């Protein structure tokens, strides 16, 4: 290949590379935009579910060692009352609420009473049992 042919090949490769990179950048931006929208919508539905399931205890970060058991009890009473009509999305949202509640519980664990720990463990087990049943049916 002569010098001119070699230079043309390099220029064409650079143009193709730039074009490909630009397309990837646009695609990545579009995917990120969709993901961002989905995340916001999901967070809104999770917050609604959190209010429905936790009632007066829906501000998880405000829970204390003296009311965390009552939050779990309210959560499970509402799950048991409402779960028969749930979609898979509802179950996924309830699972996120459960995980957030568990995270708060773990942060308070050392100051939660032994009797509350035992009762919370039972309630956690009940939720997991219902959740596992929902994903297998």
C-alpha positions as CSV (number, residue, x, y, z in Angstrom):
1,X,0.0,0.0,0.0
2,X,1.4,3.4,-0.9
3,X,1.6,6.3,1.4
4,X,-1.6,8.0,0.2
5,X,-3.6,4.7,0.6
6,X,-2.2,4.2,4.0
7,X,-3.2,7.8,5.1
8,X,-6.7,7.3,3.7
9,X,-7.0,4.0,5.6
10,X,-6.0,5.8,8.8
11,X,-8.4,8.7,8.3
12,X,-11.2,6.3,7.5
13,X,-10.5,4.2,10.6
14,X,-10.4,7.4,12.7
15,X,-13.8,8.5,11.3
16,X,-15.3,5.1,11.8
17,X,-14.0,5.0,15.4
18,X,-15.3,8.5,16.1
19,X,-18.7,7.7,14.6
20,X,-18.9,4.4,16.6
21,X,-17.9,6.2,19.8
22,X,-20.5,9.0,19.2
23,X,-23.2,6.4,18.6
24,X,-22.3,4.6,21.8
25,X,-22.3,7.8,23.7
26,X,-25.7,8.7,22.5
27,X,-27.0,5.2,23.2
28,X,-25.4,5.2,26.7
29,X,-27.0,8.6,27.4
30,X,-30.4,7.4,26.3
31,X,-30.2,4.2,28.4
32,X,-29.1,6.3,31.4
33,X,-32.0,8.7,30.9
34,X,-34.5,5.8,30.8
35,X,-32.9,4.2,33.9
36,X,-33.1,7.5,35.7
37,X,-36.8,7.8,34.9
38,X,-37.5,4.2,35.9
39,X,-35.6,4.6,39.2
40,X,-37.6,7.7,40.1
41,X,-40.9,6.0,39.2
42,X,-39.9,2.9,41.2
43,X,-38.9,5.0,44.2
44,X,-42.3,6.7,44.1
45,X,-44.1,3.4,44.1
46,X,-41.9,2.0,46.8
47,X,-42.6,5.1,49.0
48,X,-46.4,4.6,48.4
49,X,-46.0,0.9,49.4
50,X,-43.9,1.9,52.4
51,X,-46.7,4.3,53.6
52,X,-49.4,1.6,53.0
53,X,-47.5,-1.1,54.8
54,X,-45.9,0.8,57.7
55,X,-48.7,3.3,58.4
56,X,-47.5,5.7,61.2
57,X,-44.1,4.1,61.1
58,X,-43.4,4.8,57.4
59,X,-40.4,7.1,58.2
60,X,-38.0,4.3,58.7
61,X,-35.1,6.5,59.5
62,X,-37.1,7.9,62.5
63,X,-37.6,4.4,64.0
64,X,-36.1,3.7,67.4
65,X,-35.4,0.6,69.5
66,X,-38.7,1.2,71.3
67,X,-40.9,1.2,68.3
68,X,-39.1,-1.0,65.7
69,X,-41.1,-4.0,66.8
70,X,-44.4,-2.1,66.3
71,X,-43.2,-1.1,62.8
72,X,-42.6,-4.8,61.9
73,X,-46.0,-5.8,63.4
74,X,-47.8,-3.1,61.4
75,X,-45.8,-4.1,58.3
76,X,-46.8,-7.8,58.6
77,X,-50.4,-7.1,59.5
78,X,-50.7,-5.0,56.3
79,X,-48.9,-7.5,54.2
80,X,-51.2,-10.3,55.4
81,X,-54.3,-8.2,54.8
82,X,-53.3,-7.0,51.3
83,X,-51.0,-9.6,49.6
84,X,-53.6,-11.7,48.0
85,X,-54.2,-9.1,45.3
86,X,-50.6,-8.2,44.7
87,X,-48.7,-8.2,41.4
88,X,-45.1,-9.2,41.1
89,X,-44.3,-5.4,41.2
90,X,-46.1,-5.0,44.5
91,X,-44.1,-7.9,45.9
92,X,-40.9,-6.4,44.7
93,X,-41.8,-3.1,46.3
94,X,-42.8,-4.8,49.6
95,X,-39.4,-6.7,49.5
96,X,-37.6,-3.3,49.2
97,X,-39.6,-2.0,52.2
98,X,-38.7,-5.1,54.1
99,X,-35.0,-4.7,53.3
100,X,-35.1,-1.1,54.4
101,X,-36.8,-2.0,57.6
102,X,-34.2,-4.8,58.2
103,X,-31.4,-2.4,57.6
104,X,-32.7,0.0,60.3
105,X,-33.3,-3.0,62.6
106,X,-29.6,-4.1,62.1
107,X,-28.5,-0.6,62.9
108,X,-30.5,-0.7,66.2
109,X,-29.8,-4.3,67.0
110,X,-27.6,-3.8,70.0
111,X,-30.2,-1.7,71.8
112,X,-33.3,-3.7,70.9
113,X,-34.8,-5.8,73.7
114,X,-34.3,-9.5,73.6
115,X,-38.1,-10.1,73.5
116,X,-38.5,-7.6,70.6
117,X,-35.6,-9.4,68.7
118,X,-37.4,-12.7,69.1
119,X,-40.7,-11.3,67.9
120,X,-39.1,-9.5,65.0
121,X,-37.4,-12.7,63.9
122,X,-40.7,-14.4,63.7
123,X,-42.2,-11.6,61.7
124,X,-39.2,-11.5,59.3
125,X,-39.7,-15.2,58.8
126,X,-43.4,-14.8,58.0
127,X,-42.7,-12.2,55.4
128,X,-40.0,-14.3,53.8
129,X,-42.3,-17.3,53.7
130,X,-45.1,-15.3,51.9
131,X,-42.6,-13.7,49.6
132,X,-41.0,-17.0,48.5
133,X,-44.5,-18.4,48.0
134,X,-45.4,-15.5,45.8
135,X,-42.3,-15.9,43.5
136,X,-42.8,-19.6,43.1
137,X,-46.5,-19.4,42.2
